[in-house]
Amino acid sequence: LTLGVGLSWCAGTLNHERLEKRNASGAAHLISSLGLYLMISQIAVLLGGSESKMLKLSLDPSHTIGSVAVTNAQIISVICSTVTLTVFLGLVRLSRLGLRLRALSANAVECQLRGIDVGQIRAIAYGVAGLLGAASGLLAARGSGFDPNGGFQAGLVAIAALIIGGRS
């Protein structure tokens, strides 16, 4: 989780903040993000190999509920995802930080004019995004293992959707 938060914070602060200061286009952010993703995934391949790594050496026991069989990993994923989503929504909806995050997403310039430290709020947002991404990755890996190229297919679909659908 710490590595996920750190990588996300570094990518946001060292990459996107610099691009933002130079008034770079959305396409520049996208291309830069793709480059960072490829670099990080290939470093992971160099350090750990290209094959999938399993967290457990044995099969996960399954439980039958009616006509559906579920594994321990799936039950843990549902519970952890529900708790994480509830805590995150509570943070965003009920806290002062959540109010600032929502204000930043609506209008960063007005936040600056009102004296909000936009850089600090963005750094927190990068860290929270990394935490959520790392948590979901760990939950998914508990059942199917780690694959350094596992995000490529999902990323490719997301990029195609972005290009076809456009940015709003």
Buried (B, 14 or more C-beta within 10 A) or exposed (E): EEEBBBBBBBBBBEBBBEBBEEEBEEEEBBEBBEEBBEEBBEEBEEEEEEEEEEEEEEEBEBEEEEEEEBBBBBBBBEEBEEEBEEEBEEEBEEEEBBEBBEBBEEEBEEBEEEEBEBEEBBBBBBBBBBBBBBBBBBBBBBBEBBBBEBBEEEBEEEEEEEEEEEEE
